[in-house]
Amino acid sequence: MSDITAEQVRHLAGLARIDLSEAEIASMTLELGQIVEAVASVSSVATADVPITSHPIPLVNVYREDVVADVLDTAQVLTQAPEHDGSRFKVSAILGEEQ
Amino acid sequence: MTDLIRHTAAELATALASGATSSVEVTQAHLDRIAAVDGAVHAFLHVNPEVSLAAAKASDARRKAGTILNALDGVPLAIKDVLVTTDMPSTSGSLILEGWMSPYDATVVTKIREAGLVPLGKTNMDEFAMGSSTEHSAYGPTHNPWDLDRIPGGSGGGSAAAVAAFEAPFALGSDTGGSIRQPAHVTGTVGVKPTYGGVSRYGAIALASSLDQIGPVSRTVLDSALLHDIIGGHDRHDSTSLKDEWPSMAEAVRNANVKGLRIGVVSELDGEGFQPGVLARFHEALALLEANGAEVVEVSLPSLQYAVAAYYLILPAEASSNLAKYDSVRFGMRVNPVGGGTVEQVMSATREAGFGAEVKRRIILGTYALSAGYYDAYYGSAQKVRTLVQRDFAAAFANVDVLASPTAPTTAWKLGEKLDDPMAMWRGDIATIPANLAGIPGMSLPVGLAEEDGLPVGIQFLAPARADHRLYNVGGALESLLEEKWGHTLISQAPVLMEGAR
């Protein structure tokens, strides 16, 4: 079940937006293989008749009054931005040359 | 008053009320202690004496005017760096949040401020609470005050060590799979993971949202109860927060009585894989409870054998999603690749530089467990195991009031010993993880030192969801019985730390 390849780890790192080095990909491929093997036991008891639990104490319909409460203003939100122009976050190009 | 740092929070409250000391005096004593021993312990990531002393001064003024906010007004405490604070940086032990100042306070921080408590500083932790040793902190490990070459537990090793080293009377922690209880076990202190939803998670930097819970860390059961009473209760900012009215945990400690209490010993957590000295202290504690009127029976929770595996699928899955917010755009670190790049390349370079090895490992594992084609086999199955664990607990609690086990299989290991084997470290969480999967409350309190290494051992009690007070009842009773038997507290036996060894 757990034939994790370096190619797969590279793909997962891309999805997770982490620029892993080749050395990290190599060690993570090994580790991930071992980990996946170790955790695979869960599928042996997870039979079709067992319902899933996504939340330890189920709550339904958690509503609040639809009124403006204690929210942060733009200036507060921007204080910790790596770069901003006073009203917006600044980032580099969204599209690469090939797009 | 002499030796202010040796007093419990409850004792300090009494001393403040009688005028025997002031909040400024108490706060300064703890700041001095931090300055003297934290070079060796490294429990704190940030201290801000100016802010702490200003809060202490305000408390003294309130006391003089007869307008104290709470019985504990003026007592200082430490705060795990996972909780956001407006007057001190909040990093969650990660480089990606180095120096980050939150524009708002976590709800529990607001509550302790509203009660007049004085924040001493932010405590060290494994990066984003991923770990059992604090060795995964980006800012270097914390050392166990009982033996500086050993781990203080994790992820909340900083809060536990601060309390054990008398740098703070009590502290706030967070527990996703044992991060409050296991550090308590290895440092001879007390820690409580409340019922899921019993304490607000708003402003707690999220690791795995369906498992995370905030709770108290202290040297005595009563101090944890007093802090629990302050931080508990509903919060509209946290949609998983319970609307229950909670009984006073402090009252449960003060009226502690185990006569007729039914205690179930979890057979899967008693025997193979557990250090002999840990089991010996555990069974002595049970015998003491039995001699004082409790009834001890054996209970089996067969699904526990799958709990660690399920946990290490659910946690990485939720973490990979929660940690997507560190994207270099709105806050935190930004690393520009050489020669520039698109926003996506900046993001990837930032996350490569800002996250440590354990965090990357779990994000990748979580991404894998959530990907199409694997989701049902891994994440889906793990969620089913969660149901099975909950059913086991429900069946057990139909016959007993609380469950008991050693808090962890071993005492504190040497720093570095398990760093190269992530799975070995994960297996050590076997006793604490089930409570998080089921959402039930758990407590660890010290029951002595293991014979083979002279290091602290903790007992864990678990109670049904919403029955946190039962933990304080049995914990409070056991603590008194043990101290009566020993003639002293366990923490008073900790080695004296050299002051000024920075």
Interface residues (C-beta under 8 A of the other chain):
Chain A: M1 I4 Q8 V9 L12 A13 G14 L15 A16 R17 I18 D19 L20 S21 E24 M28 E31 L32 Q34 I35 V36 A38 V39 A40 S41 V42 S43 V45 A46 T47 V50 P51 I52 T53 S54 H55 P56 I57 L59 V62 R64 L72 Q76 V77 T79 Q80 A81 P82 E83 F89 V91 S92 A93 I94 L95 G96
Chain B: W100 M101 P103 Y104 T195 Y196 G197 S210 L211 R236 S239 T240 L242 S303 Q305 Y306 A309 A310 Y312 L313 S320 A324 D327 S328 V329 R330 F331 G332 M333 R334 N336 P337 G340 G341 T342 V343 E344 Q345 V346 M347 S348 A349 R351 E352 F355 A357 K360 R361 I363 I364 L365 T367 Y368 S371 A377 Y378 G380 S381 A382 Q383 K384 V385 R386 T387 L388 Q390 P422 M423 N436 L437 A438 G439 I440 A465
